[in-house]
Amino acid sequence: MRMMFLIRGLMSSGKSTLGGGLFFLGEEPRNFEADSYFYVDVDGSTMEKKYKFDPAKLADAHRDCQMRVERAMETSDRNVVVSNTFSQRWEMEPYISMAKKFGWKLMVIDLFDAGCDDDTLFERNAHDVPIKSFARMREHYEHAWSGGDPNPPWERESKE
């Protein structure tokens, strides 16, 4: 049985590092991240890439990641690792649905802050994330994700 691993946690908590180090009986899984969308060729060279984040393209990055994961699940016989912040259940829901659709076992690995305070995470981050973003994400992080709302906030019914 194939497995999908979702690695979640604050920015700079070590998600990519852990995802890149997971091996199963000598098999390297397929690794995916929404961040990959923001690596662009430098001077037209595919040999060198630079990270260029554009918040206006964040939804596109997540759609691209989901499409790549689903394609890999349809065509590959390797396990899949997806490393994204996944701060709330609704962000994981497309992947949870894919695992069910393909009959794959799902494992969620939660690093949260990896025992680091915001200053340490800020120092470790390679993407120029402002320090206030760490505190904001920490505040909204859904620790009990399995009981969280699977619907995106804009699709939830108003409780007024």
RADAKA-V597326 format. One record per residue. N is the residue number from 1. PHI is phi as a letter, one per 40 degrees, with the letter a starting at -180 (999 if undefined). NEAR is the number of other C-alpha atoms within 12 Angstrom. D_CENTER is the distance of its C-alpha to the mean C-alpha in whole Angstrom. Layout:
BEGIN
n,phi,near,d_center
N,PHI,NEAR,D_CENTER
N,PHI,NEAR,D_CENTER
END
This chain:
BEGIN
n,phi,near,d_center
1,999,14,22
2,c,25,19
3,b,30,16
4,b,40,12
5,b,38,10
6,b,41,7
7,b,37,6
8,b,37,6
9,i,36,8
10,c,42,10
11,d,44,10
12,g,35,12
13,c,35,12
14,h,29,11
15,c,35,8
16,c,30,9
17,c,20,12
18,c,26,12
19,d,32,10
20,c,23,13
21,b,18,15
22,c,27,15
23,b,19,18
24,b,19,20
25,f,9,24
26,g,10,24
27,b,15,21
28,c,17,18
29,c,28,15
30,c,32,13
31,b,34,10
32,b,35,8
33,a,35,5
34,c,31,6
35,d,33,8
36,d,28,10
37,c,28,12
38,c,25,14
39,c,20,15
40,b,19,19
41,c,16,22
42,c,13,24
43,f,10,28
44,g,10,27
45,c,10,27
46,c,11,24
47,c,11,25
48,b,12,23
49,b,16,20
50,b,20,19
51,c,18,16
52,b,21,17
53,c,21,15
54,b,18,17
55,d,14,16
56,c,11,18
57,b,16,15
58,c,20,12
59,c,17,13
60,c,19,14
61,c,24,11
62,c,30,9
63,c,21,12
64,c,21,12
65,c,31,9
66,c,34,10
67,c,21,13
68,c,27,13
69,c,36,11
70,c,30,14
71,c,19,17
72,c,26,16
73,c,33,16
74,c,20,20
75,b,14,21
76,b,17,20
77,b,19,21
78,b,26,18
79,c,35,16
80,b,44,12
81,b,44,9
82,b,47,5
83,b,44,4
84,a,41,1
85,c,37,5
86,f,39,6
87,c,33,9
88,b,31,11
89,d,29,12
90,d,26,12
91,c,33,9
92,c,37,8
93,d,26,12
94,d,25,12
95,c,41,10
96,c,31,13
97,c,22,15
98,c,28,15
99,d,32,15
100,c,18,18
101,d,16,19
102,c,24,20
103,g,17,21
104,c,24,18
105,c,23,18
106,b,27,14
107,b,22,13
108,b,33,11
109,b,28,11
110,b,31,11
111,c,29,12
112,f,35,12
113,b,30,14
114,f,24,15
115,g,16,19
116,b,23,19
117,c,20,20
118,c,28,19
119,c,21,22
120,c,19,20
121,c,31,17
122,c,24,18
123,c,19,20
124,c,23,17
125,c,23,15
126,b,19,16
127,b,21,15
128,f,19,18
129,c,25,16
130,c,19,19
131,c,23,20
132,c,16,20
133,c,22,16
134,c,32,16
135,c,22,18
136,c,16,17
137,c,25,14
138,d,27,16
139,c,17,18
140,c,21,16
141,c,28,14
142,c,26,14
143,c,24,15
144,c,15,17
145,c,25,14
146,c,20,16
147,c,13,19
148,c,21,17
149,c,20,18
150,c,23,16
151,c,17,17
152,d,16,16
153,d,15,18
154,c,10,20
155,b,10,21
156,c,12,22
157,c,10,26
158,c,7,28
159,c,5,29
160,c,4,32
END
